Amino acid sequence: MIKLPKILCGLGASLLALTVGLSAREQFNPRHPYTHVLLISVDGLHAVDLTNYVAAHPSSTLAALSNQGLTYPNALTSAPSDSFPGLLAQVTGGTSKTHGVFYDVSYDRTLFGPGSNCQGLPGWQPAFDESIDNDKTSYTAGGTLGQPLTQINPANLPMALTNGSCVPVYPHDFIKVNTIFEVIRRHGGRTAWADKHPAYDIVNGPSGTGVQDLFTPEVNSNDSVTGQDATTGFHSIERNDLLKVNAVLNEIKGLDSTGKNQVGVPAIFGFNFQSVSVGQKLAKGNAKDPQDAGLIGGYADAVGKQPNNGLQLGLDFVDAQLGAIVAALKSAKIERDTLIIVSAKHGQSPINLALRQAVDDTPYTNAPGFAASADDDAGIIWLNPQQQWGDYLAAKNYILSQKTALGIVSLLDKDALTQLYQNPFTDNRTPDFIAITTHGLIYTGGSKLAEHGGFANDDRNVALLVSNSALAPRTINAPVETRQIAPTILLSLGLDADELKSVRVENTQPLPGFDRR
């Protein structure tokens, strides 16, 4: 029997032991039990951040939402904890085991490079981030907001052989299972989402049509004040986040995300905040923004009770914008009919900055047969598919020989990865190795204070709050996962959660203690 590292015990148990099926069989009915679900990801928000903020700010919006809802302090996001699998957990009900996405920049053994016409040997690292935009310097990404496919340059996309033709692979083509947006739309509910890159076309699901109104301003675009990447300043990231907040405020009024057309309030809608994530990662403010003067990021203590002023700014900004959204719901008289779910795609590691270690990930590239890696605070490695069989043992031994230099605590190989996900020798996406690293390690040559993507508790233990004015406040200490959000959303709209493939295959349960009304 394979013995998994202690850090993965929760992951292994969650992937293998959620065995209670779902039985709701109702069709979509906008009067039962909720009319709308508003899903909000505050990227980077740890469970402890939510607890500490509510305790320190009892008059805040987050406190008010907590006082009329269920709080889950032991919620875990996906592993790996990158943004793509983190969000896909919430909208598919599954993990990389079924949806097949391990990172926004990952690897596929069957794909070909952009412009290759599918010539040569297969195996490519698709980058579904700002690099596929028409113009990553503009918040419109060189297209029309609300129409993400106009923002993506197909010449930047990987290629696949499909029915004898070589075609570009859009992000929605990359996911292997359906999403809540596809299910809800099929039952007549309007769908909307807003996120940080046009590459979030991936939430459309394999149909490519799950989200009717997908609003994707580019987060790495040049800010209007600094002229630099919006993620390089505490205030510039807020200005970018406000684009998405305003889109949701339009949707609450029954308009589309741009505010131009009357379309009705979506059954499912939501967006992500980046301000907290940037506040956790950014060492200091942008010198070109006078408002950033004197601001620093991260935490001043080891347990997250004392955010530095840059991070505190982000937390307060998020709370204020949540207040504006709740006020809009009340003004539209749909507050009681709207279930609000606040969570996070990922956390950020380390909280305790004394643990931070900046490490060079170059040694991974010297492994025999190396093809690609995703290295933030874990090492995720793929070998060239043509060399996989011949070089596997040599690659494993080489990586183990670099444990000290790379800060590796344990190395998951084919046997462990097969148990957790799929067999890398038969699956086109599963990595060949995943290196679990020392808590606090970041693969970077820069000044960022924290990262995500790995398996540490700081990466995975995220905020999770389900709120409605009709719910009595409760704290549910049972271990849960953010993938349980997806069946909870469908059940709250009176739909069958088993319509999600990942829910069926992984037997994902709705959140415990959740009463649909």
Secondary structure as the mmCIF struct_conf table of DSSP 4:
data_model
#
loop_
_struct_conf.conf_type_id
_struct_conf.id
_struct_conf.beg_label_comp_id
_struct_conf.beg_label_asym_id
_struct_conf.beg_label_seq_id
_struct_conf.end_label_comp_id
_struct_conf.end_label_asym_id
_struct_conf.end_label_seq_id
HELX_RH_3T_P HELX_RH_3T_P1 LYS A 6 LEU A 8
HELX_RH_AL_P HELX_RH_AL_P1 CYS A 9 ALA A 17
HELX_LH_PP_P HELX_LH_PP_P1 GLU A 26 PHE A 28
TURN_TY1_P TURN_TY1_P1 PRO A 30 ARG A 31
BEND BEND1 HIS A 32 PRO A 33
BEND BEND2 THR A 35 THR A 35
STRN STRN1 HIS A 36 VAL A 42
TURN_TY1_P TURN_TY1_P2 ASP A 43 GLY A 44
STRN STRN2 HIS A 46 HIS A 46
HELX_RH_AL_P HELX_RH_AL_P2 ALA A 47 ALA A 56
TURN_TY1_P TURN_TY1_P3 PRO A 58 SER A 59
BEND BEND3 SER A 60 SER A 60
HELX_RH_AL_P HELX_RH_AL_P3 THR A 61 SER A 66
TURN_TY1_P TURN_TY1_P4 ASN A 67 GLN A 68
STRN STRN3 GLY A 69 THR A 71
TURN_TY1_P TURN_TY1_P5 PRO A 73 ASN A 74
STRN STRN4 ALA A 75 LEU A 76
BEND BEND4 ALA A 79 PRO A 80
HELX_RH_AL_P HELX_RH_AL_P4 SER A 83 THR A 92
BEND BEND5 GLY A 93 GLY A 93
HELX_RH_AL_P HELX_RH_AL_P5 SER A 96 HIS A 99
BEND BEND6 ASP A 104 ASP A 104
STRN STRN5 VAL A 105 VAL A 105
STRN STRN6 ASP A 108 ASP A 108
TURN_TY1_P TURN_TY1_P6 ARG A 109 THR A 110
STRN STRN7 PHE A 112 PHE A 112
TURN_TY1_P TURN_TY1_P7 PRO A 114 GLY A 115
TURN_TY1_P TURN_TY1_P8 ASN A 117 CYS A 118
BEND BEND7 GLY A 120 GLY A 120
STRN STRN8 TRP A 124 TRP A 124
STRN STRN9 ALA A 127 ALA A 127
BEND BEND8 ASP A 129 ASP A 129
HELX_RH_3T_P HELX_RH_3T_P2 GLU A 130 ILE A 132
STRN STRN10 ASP A 133 ASP A 133
BEND BEND9 ASN A 134 ASN A 134
TURN_TY1_P TURN_TY1_P9 LYS A 136 THR A 137
BEND BEND10 SER A 138 SER A 138
TURN_TY1_P TURN_TY1_P10 TYR A 139 GLY A 142
BEND BEND11 GLY A 143 GLY A 143
STRN STRN11 THR A 144 THR A 144
TURN_TY1_P TURN_TY1_P11 LEU A 145 GLY A 146
STRN STRN12 GLN A 147 GLN A 147
HELX_RH_3T_P HELX_RH_3T_P3 PRO A 148 THR A 150
TURN_TY1_P TURN_TY1_P12 GLN A 151 GLN A 151
STRN STRN13 ILE A 152 ILE A 152
HELX_RH_3T_P HELX_RH_3T_P4 PRO A 154 ASN A 156
BEND BEND12 LEU A 157 LEU A 157
STRN STRN14 MET A 159 THR A 162
TURN_TY1_P TURN_TY1_P13 ASN A 163 GLY A 164
STRN STRN15 SER A 165 PRO A 168
HELX_RH_AL_P HELX_RH_AL_P6 PRO A 171 PHE A 174
BEND BEND13 VAL A 177 VAL A 177
HELX_RH_AL_P HELX_RH_AL_P7 ILE A 180 ARG A 186
TURN_TY1_P TURN_TY1_P14 HIS A 187 GLY A 188
STRN STRN16 THR A 191 THR A 191
STRN STRN17 ALA A 192 ALA A 194
BEND BEND14 LYS A 196 HIS A 197
HELX_RH_3T_P HELX_RH_3T_P5 PRO A 198 ASN A 204
TURN_TY1_P TURN_TY1_P15 PRO A 206 SER A 207
BEND BEND15 GLY A 208 GLY A 208
BEND BEND16 GLY A 210 GLY A 210
BEND BEND17 GLN A 212 GLN A 212
STRN STRN18 ASP A 213 PHE A 215
TURN_TY1_P TURN_TY1_P16 VAL A 219 ASN A 220
BEND BEND18 SER A 221 SER A 221
STRN STRN19 ASN A 222 ASN A 222
HELX_LH_PP_P HELX_LH_PP_P2 ASP A 223 ASP A 223
TURN_TY1_P TURN_TY1_P17 SER A 224 THR A 226
BEND BEND19 GLY A 227 GLN A 228
STRN STRN20 ASP A 229 ASP A 229
HELX_RH_3T_P HELX_RH_3T_P6 ALA A 230 THR A 232
BEND BEND20 GLY A 233 GLY A 233
HELX_RH_AL_P HELX_RH_AL_P8 PHE A 234 ILE A 252
TURN_TY1_P TURN_TY1_P18 LYS A 253 GLY A 254
STRN STRN21 LEU A 255 LEU A 255
TURN_TY1_P TURN_TY1_P19 SER A 257 THR A 258
BEND BEND21 GLY A 259 GLY A 259
BEND BEND22 ASN A 261 ASN A 261
STRN STRN22 GLN A 262 GLN A 262
BEND BEND23 ALA A 267 ALA A 267
STRN STRN23 ILE A 268 PHE A 273
HELX_RH_AL_P HELX_RH_AL_P9 SER A 275 LYS A 281
BEND BEND24 ALA A 283 ALA A 283
STRN STRN24 LYS A 284 LYS A 284
TURN_TY1_P TURN_TY1_P20 ALA A 287 LYS A 288
HELX_RH_3T_P HELX_RH_3T_P7 PRO A 290 ASP A 292
TURN_TY1_P TURN_TY1_P21 ALA A 293 GLY A 294
STRN STRN25 ILE A 296 ILE A 296
BEND BEND25 GLY A 298 GLY A 298
STRN STRN26 TYR A 299 TYR A 299
BEND BEND26 ALA A 300 GLN A 306
STRN STRN27 PRO A 307 PRO A 307
HELX_RH_AL_P HELX_RH_AL_P10 ASN A 309 SER A 331
TURN_TY1_P TURN_TY1_P22 ALA A 332 LYS A 333
BEND BEND27 GLU A 335 GLU A 335
TURN_TY1_P TURN_TY1_P23 ARG A 336 ASP A 337
STRN STRN28 THR A 338 SER A 343
BEND BEND28 LYS A 345 LYS A 345
STRN STRN29 SER A 349 SER A 349
BEND BEND29 ILE A 351 ASN A 352
HELX_RH_3T_P HELX_RH_3T_P8 LEU A 353 LEU A 355
STRN STRN30 GLN A 357 VAL A 359
HELX_RH_AL_P HELX_RH_AL_P11 THR A 362 THR A 365
TURN_TY1_P TURN_TY1_P24 ASN A 366 ASN A 366
BEND BEND30 ALA A 367 ALA A 367
TURN_TY1_P TURN_TY1_P25 PRO A 368 GLY A 369
STRN STRN31 PHE A 370 ASP A 375
BEND BEND31 ASP A 376 ALA A 378
STRN STRN32 GLY A 379 LEU A 383
TURN_TY1_P TURN_TY1_P26 PRO A 385 GLN A 387
HELX_RH_AL_P HELX_RH_AL_P12 GLN A 388 SER A 401
TURN_TY1_P TURN_TY1_P27 GLN A 402 GLN A 402
HELX_RH_AL_P HELX_RH_AL_P13 LYS A 403 LEU A 406
TURN_TY1_P TURN_TY1_P28 GLY A 407 GLY A 407
STRN STRN33 ILE A 408 LEU A 412
HELX_RH_AL_P HELX_RH_AL_P14 LYS A 414 LEU A 420
BEND BEND32 TYR A 421 TYR A 421
TURN_TY1_P TURN_TY1_P29 PRO A 424 THR A 426
BEND BEND33 ASN A 428 THR A 430
BEND BEND34 ASP A 432 ASP A 432
STRN STRN34 PHE A 433 THR A 437
TURN_TY1_P TURN_TY1_P30 HIS A 439 GLY A 440
STRN STRN35 LEU A 441 TYR A 443
BEND BEND35 GLY A 445 GLY A 446
STRN STRN36 GLU A 451 GLU A 451
BEND BEND36 GLY A 453 GLY A 454
BEND BEND37 ALA A 456 ALA A 456
HELX_RH_AL_P HELX_RH_AL_P15 ASN A 457 ARG A 460
STRN STRN37 ASN A 461 VAL A 462
STRN STRN38 LEU A 465 SER A 467
TURN_TY1_P TURN_TY1_P31 SER A 469 ALA A 470
BEND BEND38 LEU A 471 LEU A 471
HELX_LH_PP_P HELX_LH_PP_P3 ALA A 472 PRO A 473
STRN STRN39 ARG A 474 THR A 475
BEND BEND39 ALA A 478 ALA A 478
STRN STRN40 VAL A 480 GLU A 481
HELX_RH_3T_P HELX_RH_3T_P9 THR A 482 GLN A 484
HELX_RH_AL_P HELX_RH_AL_P16 ILE A 485 SER A 492
TURN_TY1_P TURN_TY1_P32 LEU A 493 GLY A 494
HELX_RH_3T_P HELX_RH_3T_P10 ALA A 497 GLU A 499
BEND BEND40 LEU A 500 LEU A 500
HELX_RH_AL_P HELX_RH_AL_P17 LYS A 501 GLU A 506
TURN_TY1_P TURN_TY1_P33 ASN A 507 ASN A 507
HELX_LH_PP_P HELX_LH_PP_P4 THR A 508 LEU A 511
TURN_TY1_P TURN_TY1_P34 PRO A 512 GLY A 513
#
